[in-house]
Amino acid sequence: MKKWLATIFVLAGLVLVACGGGAGGLGNLASGGDGGVGSGGTGISGGSVGYVAGFGSIYVNGTRYDISGVTPALADDTELRLGMSVKVTGTVSADFSTGVASSVESEVDARGQVSNLSTSLGSMQVQGLNIATDSETVYDGVAGLGSLVNGDWVKVYGQVSGSDPLRASRIEKLSSAPSGLVMSGAISQLDKTHQQFTLGSLTINYASAAFTGAIDANSISNGMVVRVRSSTAPVAGVLTASSIKLWYPLTLVEGAPLSVDGVIGAYAAPNSFKVLGYSVDASSATVSGGTVSTLANGVKVEVTGLVHNGILVASSVVIRQIPGVAGPARYTATGPIVQFVSAASFKVQGQAIDASGSVTYSGGTQAQLANQVKVKVVGSHVVNGVLIADTVTFNP
């Protein structure tokens, strides 16, 4: 079977597998978990962008990736956790059924102090960066947005696009001030004379910043999505950047497969909108989870297709979340049960599970939960790092 060489970013709908790890963690990816799915393959470059939605092997839009030989490069965590934005490189078969990961990378998208918290709007700011939440946001170290207060320190993973707020896929409360601040978003009000630009409500001074990757002080431009790090606190609304890099850069290759998971922005028509800064034409796509008329600014979607003239020409659009409407259950853990205490406390692939509530069981009953029993757990909420189960399937 023909294989494509693909740069794959882990999407919602994927599943990761490995041994060990703490609550919400993944542990050591070098373990093969419940088995590999093939190897090798060359072809054209492609990719996708998204976040960790489960543990088991890697699944991206139904594609299963073998990660048995991977050691993750994590800039801001010791292990992968639900909701983290992740970049994975590897190969994928022509029918998108299987793949092999060759690297895993992840960096936090915002880290700093909470301000302007609004539980009614589901929003807050972190160091002046606008953060929006939705029904899929994972919370760790805290029960939810309503349990945070202004002044708390947090780190946030999520999706950025244009001038829209960072849509949080994971919010973790920190016990103390971090060693450095992080902001991600699209550059605006770029002033190369004074070497500064705006992110959120802060002015970013980049005169002494180290640029990494394919950008430098001369090539940055308005609208470019970047990740900014700083070792000092803002002074009078100005943050001095220590480093600047592109936010999960992905080179668009003509004819390459590409999948993006994010929030629609700059919507003009089904053939003209953006997701994570990528131009999308979905005029001929199959739409699920809604209709073409559902597409609009602020709607979270998963778009898959091929690159043509720098545009993602979509073959499939899955509507994941509509503002104000709860999304489907998406978080998954598949594997043998370990550390079983009760239905309210056990782990699968290092992920803490609570299956004591209103849970639909398939192929067994709650009474059959026990160590080493293999299950697939799916839930729509993660509270204090614990996946709250909606369904449990035995021997998946």
C-alpha positions as CSV (number, residue, x, y, z in Angstrom):
1,M,0.0,0.0,0.0
2,K,1.2,3.5,-0.9
3,K,2.2,5.6,2.1
4,W,2.3,9.4,2.5
5,L,5.0,11.1,4.6
6,A,2.9,13.3,6.8
7,T,3.5,15.9,9.5
8,I,0.6,15.1,11.8
9,F,-0.6,17.3,14.6
10,V,-2.6,15.3,17.2
11,L,-6.3,16.1,16.8
12,A,-9.3,15.7,18.9
13,G,-10.6,12.3,18.1
14,L,-7.1,10.7,18.5
15,V,-6.1,8.2,21.2
16,L,-2.6,7.9,22.7
17,V,-1.2,4.8,24.4
18,A,1.7,4.2,26.8
19,C,2.4,2.9,30.3
20,G,2.5,4.7,33.6
21,G,2.0,8.4,34.3
22,G,0.0,10.3,36.9
23,A,-3.6,11.5,36.7
24,G,-4.3,12.8,33.3
25,G,-0.8,11.8,32.2
26,L,0.7,9.5,29.6
27,G,3.9,8.4,31.1
28,N,6.6,7.0,28.8
29,L,5.7,6.9,25.2
30,A,8.4,4.3,24.5
31,S,6.0,1.6,25.6
32,G,4.0,0.2,22.7
33,G,0.8,0.0,24.7
34,D,-1.8,-2.2,23.0
35,G,0.3,-2.7,19.9
36,G,1.7,-1.2,16.8
37,V,0.1,-0.6,13.4
38,G,2.8,-1.1,10.9
39,S,5.9,0.9,9.9
40,G,7.8,2.6,7.1
41,G,6.6,4.5,4.1
42,T,7.6,7.5,2.1
43,G,5.7,10.0,0.0
44,I,4.4,13.6,0.1
45,S,4.4,15.9,3.1
46,G,1.1,16.7,4.8
47,G,-0.2,17.4,8.3
48,S,-2.9,18.4,10.8
49,V,-3.3,20.6,13.9
50,G,-5.2,19.9,17.1
51,Y,-4.9,18.5,20.7
52,V,-4.8,15.3,22.7
53,A,-8.2,13.8,23.1
54,G,-7.4,10.4,24.6
55,F,-5.0,7.5,25.3
56,G,-4.8,4.2,23.5
57,S,-2.8,4.5,20.2
58,I,-2.9,7.7,18.1
59,Y,-6.1,8.2,16.2
60,V,-6.5,11.2,14.0
61,N,-9.8,11.3,12.1
62,G,-10.0,7.5,12.3
63,T,-6.3,7.0,11.4
64,R,-4.3,4.9,13.9
65,Y,-0.7,5.7,14.5
66,D,2.0,3.5,16.1
67,I,3.9,5.6,18.6
68,S,5.9,2.8,20.2
69,G,9.3,4.2,19.2
70,V,8.6,7.8,20.2
71,T,10.0,9.8,23.2
72,P,8.0,13.1,23.4
73,A,9.7,16.5,23.4
74,L,7.7,18.4,25.9
75,A,8.7,22.0,26.6
76,D,6.4,22.7,29.6
77,D,5.2,19.3,31.0
78,T,6.7,16.0,32.0
79,E,4.1,13.9,30.3
80,L,1.3,14.3,27.7
81,R,-2.1,15.0,29.2
82,L,-5.6,15.4,27.9
83,G,-6.2,18.7,26.1
84,M,-2.6,19.5,25.3
85,S,-1.8,20.9,21.8
86,V,0.6,18.5,20.2
87,K,2.7,18.2,17.0
88,V,3.4,14.7,15.7
89,T,5.4,13.8,12.6
90,G,5.2,10.4,10.9
91,T,3.8,8.5,7.9
92,V,0.2,7.7,7.0
93,S,-1.2,5.2,4.5
94,A,-3.0,6.5,1.4
95,D,-6.4,5.5,2.8
96,F,-5.7,7.2,6.1
97,S,-6.3,4.0,8.1
98,T,-2.8,3.5,9.7
99,G,0.3,5.5,10.3
100,V,3.6,5.5,12.3
101,A,4.7,8.5,14.4
102,S,8.4,9.4,14.4
103,S,8.3,12.4,16.8
104,V,6.0,14.1,19.3
105,E,6.3,17.7,20.4
106,S,4.2,20.0,22.7
107,E,4.4,23.5,24.1
108,V,2.1,25.5,26.4
109,D,0.1,28.2,24.6
110,A,-0.4,30.6,27.5
111,R,1.1,30.7,31.0
112,G,0.6,33.5,33.5
113,Q,-1.9,35.2,35.9
114,V,-5.7,35.2,35.5
115,S,-7.5,38.5,35.2
116,N,-11.0,39.7,34.0
117,L,-12.5,36.3,34.8
118,S,-16.1,35.9,33.7
119,T,-17.9,32.6,34.4
120,S,-21.0,33.9,32.7
121,L,-19.1,34.6,29.4
122,G,-16.8,31.5,29.9
123,S,-13.8,33.7,29.5
124,M,-10.7,35.2,31.2
125,Q,-7.4,36.9,30.4
126,V,-4.0,35.5,31.0
127,Q,-1.3,38.2,31.1
128,G,-3.7,40.3,28.9
129,L,-4.3,37.5,26.4
130,N,-8.0,36.7,25.8
131,I,-8.9,33.1,26.6
132,A,-12.3,31.5,25.7
133,T,-13.6,28.2,27.0
134,D,-16.2,25.8,25.8
135,S,-17.8,22.5,26.8
136,E,-14.7,20.5,25.7
137,T,-12.2,22.5,27.9
138,V,-10.2,20.1,30.2
139,Y,-9.6,21.3,33.7
140,D,-6.8,20.1,36.0
141,G,-6.0,21.2,39.5
142,V,-9.4,22.9,39.5
143,A,-13.0,21.8,39.0
144,G,-13.8,24.3,36.4
145,L,-13.7,28.0,35.3
146,G,-15.9,28.9,38.3
147,S,-13.3,27.6,40.7
148,L,-10.6,30.0,39.5
149,V,-10.2,33.6,40.8
150,N,-8.4,36.6,39.4
151,G,-4.8,36.4,40.4
152,D,-4.5,32.6,40.1
153,W,-1.6,31.3,38.0
154,V,-2.5,28.9,35.2
155,K,-1.1,27.3,32.1
156,V,-3.4,27.0,29.1
157,Y,-3.3,24.9,25.9
158,G,-5.6,25.7,23.0
159,Q,-6.1,26.8,19.5
160,V,-5.3,30.2,18.1
161,S,-6.6,31.8,14.9
162,G,-6.4,35.4,13.6
163,S,-7.7,37.9,16.1
164,D,-10.0,35.5,17.8
165,P,-9.3,34.6,21.5
166,L,-7.3,31.5,22.3
167,R,-9.8,28.8,22.6
168,A,-8.7,26.7,25.6
169,S,-8.6,23.0,25.3
170,R,-6.8,22.6,28.6
171,I,-6.5,24.8,31.7
172,E,-4.3,23.8,34.6
173,K,-4.1,25.7,37.8
174,L,-0.5,26.2,39.1
175,S,0.4,26.1,42.7
176,S,2.8,29.1,42.4
177,A,4.1,31.6,39.9
178,P,5.9,29.9,37.0
179,S,9.5,30.6,36.0
180,G,8.4,32.3,32.7
181,L,5.4,33.7,30.9
182,V,4.0,32.4,27.6
183,M,1.6,34.0,25.1
184,S,0.4,32.7,21.7
185,G,-1.6,34.5,19.1
186,A,-1.6,36.5,15.9
187,I,0.7,39.6,15.6
188,S,-1.1,42.9,15.2
189,Q,0.1,46.6,15.2
190,L,3.6,45.5,14.2
191,D,6.0,48.4,14.6
192,K,9.4,47.4,13.2
193,T,10.9,50.8,14.0
194,H,10.4,50.4,17.7
195,Q,10.6,46.5,17.5
196,Q,7.2,45.8,19.1
197,F,3.8,44.4,18.3
198,T,0.6,43.6,20.1
199,L,-0.8,40.3,21.5
200,G,-4.0,40.6,23.4
201,S,-3.8,43.8,25.5
202,L,0.0,43.7,25.9
203,T,2.7,45.3,23.8
204,I,5.5,42.8,23.0
205,N,8.9,44.3,22.8
206,Y,11.2,42.0,20.8
207,A,14.4,44.0,20.6
208,S,16.3,41.4,22.6
209,A,14.3,38.3,21.7
210,A,15.8,35.2,20.2
211,F,13.9,34.1,17.1
212,T,13.8,30.4,16.4
213,G,12.6,28.4,13.4
214,A,11.8,30.0,10.0
215,I,11.3,33.6,11.2
216,D,13.4,36.5,12.3
217,A,12.9,40.2,13.3
218,N,12.8,41.1,9.6
219,S,10.3,38.5,8.4
220,I,7.6,38.7,11.0
221,S,4.4,40.3,9.8
222,N,0.9,41.2,11.0
223,G,-1.4,38.2,11.2
224,M,1.5,35.8,11.8
225,V,0.6,33.3,14.6
226,V,3.5,33.1,17.1
227,R,4.4,31.8,20.5
228,V,6.2,34.4,22.8
229,R,8.1,33.5,25.9
230,S,9.3,36.0,28.5
231,S,11.3,35.6,31.7
232,T,10.0,38.9,33.2
233,A,6.7,40.4,34.2
234,P,5.1,43.1,32.0
235,V,5.9,46.7,32.9
236,A,3.4,49.4,32.1
237,G,1.6,47.1,29.6
238,V,4.9,46.1,27.9
239,L,6.2,42.5,27.9
240,T,9.8,42.0,27.0
241,A,10.1,38.9,24.9
242,S,13.0,36.4,25.5
243,S,12.1,34.2,22.5
244,I,9.6,34.1,19.6
245,K,8.7,31.3,17.3
246,L,6.0,30.3,14.9
247,W,3.0,28.5,16.5
248,Y,3.3,24.9,15.3
249,P,4.6,25.9,11.8
250,L,3.5,23.7,8.9
251,T,4.7,24.1,5.4
252,L,1.8,23.9,2.9
253,V,2.8,21.4,0.1
254,E,0.8,21.3,-3.1
255,G,-1.4,18.2,-3.1
256,A,-0.5,17.2,0.5
257,P,-3.1,15.9,2.9
258,L,-3.9,18.4,5.7
259,S,-6.3,18.3,8.6
260,V,-6.9,21.2,11.1
261,D,-9.0,21.3,14.3
262,G,-9.9,24.7,15.5
263,V,-12.2,27.7,15.5
264,I,-13.6,29.2,12.3
265,G,-12.5,32.9,11.7
266,A,-12.8,35.4,8.8
267,Y,-15.9,33.5,7.6
268,A,-17.2,34.9,4.3
269,A,-18.8,31.8,2.6
270,P,-18.3,28.0,2.6
271,N,-15.5,28.4,0.2
272,S,-13.8,31.2,2.1
273,F,-12.9,31.0,5.8
274,K,-9.9,30.3,8.0
275,V,-9.1,27.7,10.7
276,L,-5.9,28.2,12.8
277,G,-4.8,30.7,10.2
278,Y,-5.2,28.3,7.2
279,S,-7.4,29.3,4.3
280,V,-10.2,26.7,3.7
281,D,-12.6,26.0,0.8
282,A,-15.3,23.7,2.1
283,S,-17.7,24.3,-0.8
284,S,-17.6,20.6,-1.9
285,A,-17.0,19.0,1.5
286,T,-19.1,16.5,3.2
287,V,-20.3,18.1,6.5
288,S,-21.2,16.1,9.6
289,G,-22.4,17.3,13.0
290,G,-24.4,20.0,11.3
291,T,-24.9,21.4,7.8
292,V,-23.1,23.9,5.6
293,S,-25.3,26.6,6.9
294,T,-23.9,25.9,10.4
295,L,-20.5,27.1,9.4
296,A,-19.8,30.5,11.0
297,N,-17.2,32.4,13.0
298,G,-16.7,30.8,16.4
299,V,-17.7,27.3,15.4
300,K,-15.1,24.7,16.2
301,V,-14.5,22.3,13.3
302,E,-12.2,19.5,12.1
303,V,-11.4,20.0,8.5
304,T,-9.6,17.4,6.3
305,G,-8.6,17.7,2.6
306,L,-5.8,18.4,0.2
307,V,-3.7,21.6,-0.3
308,H,-4.3,23.4,-3.6
309,N,-2.7,26.7,-4.4
310,G,-2.1,27.3,-0.7
311,I,-5.7,26.6,0.3
312,L,-7.0,23.6,2.2
313,V,-9.7,22.2,-0.2
314,A,-11.8,20.2,2.3
315,S,-13.3,16.8,1.5
316,S,-14.7,16.6,5.1
317,V,-15.8,19.0,7.7
318,V,-16.8,17.7,11.1
319,I,-18.6,20.3,13.3
320,R,-17.3,19.8,16.8
321,Q,-18.8,22.6,18.9
322,I,-21.2,25.4,18.3
323,P,-21.1,28.4,20.6
324,G,-23.5,27.9,23.5
325,V,-24.2,24.2,22.6
326,A,-22.5,21.3,24.4
327,G,-20.3,19.2,22.1
328,P,-20.2,15.4,21.9
329,A,-18.3,13.2,24.2
330,R,-14.7,13.2,22.8
331,Y,-12.2,12.1,25.4
332,T,-11.1,8.5,25.3
333,A,-8.9,6.0,27.2
334,T,-8.5,2.5,26.0
335,G,-6.6,-0.3,27.7
336,P,-6.4,-2.5,30.8
337,I,-7.7,-1.1,34.1
338,V,-5.0,-0.5,36.8
339,Q,-5.0,0.9,40.3
340,F,-8.7,0.0,40.7
341,V,-10.2,1.2,43.9
342,S,-13.9,1.5,42.9
343,A,-15.9,2.6,39.9
344,A,-15.2,6.2,41.0
345,S,-11.4,5.7,41.0
346,F,-9.2,3.7,38.6
347,K,-6.8,4.4,35.7
348,V,-6.6,3.4,32.1
349,Q,-3.2,4.1,30.3
350,G,-2.3,6.5,33.2
351,Q,-5.6,8.5,32.9
352,A,-7.7,8.8,36.1
353,I,-11.3,7.7,35.5
354,D,-14.5,8.2,37.4
355,A,-17.2,5.8,36.1
356,S,-19.6,6.0,39.1
357,G,-22.1,8.4,37.6
358,S,-24.7,8.0,34.8
359,V,-22.7,5.6,32.6
360,T,-23.8,3.4,29.7
361,Y,-22.0,0.0,29.9
362,S,-21.5,-2.2,26.8
363,G,-20.4,-5.8,26.9
364,G,-20.4,-5.9,30.7
365,T,-21.6,-4.2,33.9
366,Q,-20.1,-1.8,36.5
367,A,-19.6,-4.8,38.8
368,Q,-17.1,-6.3,36.3
369,L,-14.7,-3.4,36.6
370,A,-11.4,-4.7,38.0
371,N,-7.7,-4.6,37.5
372,Q,-6.4,-5.8,34.1
373,V,-9.9,-5.8,32.6
374,K,-9.6,-4.1,29.2
375,V,-12.1,-1.3,28.5
376,K,-12.7,1.7,26.3
377,V,-13.9,4.8,28.3
378,V,-15.4,7.8,26.6
379,G,-16.4,11.0,28.4
380,S,-17.2,14.6,27.6
381,H,-15.7,16.3,30.7
382,V,-12.4,16.2,32.6
383,V,-12.5,17.7,36.1
384,N,-9.5,18.0,38.3
385,G,-7.6,15.8,35.8
386,V,-10.2,13.0,36.1
387,L,-12.1,11.8,33.0
388,I,-15.8,11.6,33.9
389,A,-17.1,8.6,32.0
390,D,-20.2,8.6,29.8
391,T,-19.7,5.2,28.3
392,V,-17.6,2.1,29.2
393,T,-17.1,-0.7,26.6
394,F,-15.6,-4.0,27.7
395,N,-13.0,-5.7,25.5
396,P,-13.0,-3.1,22.7
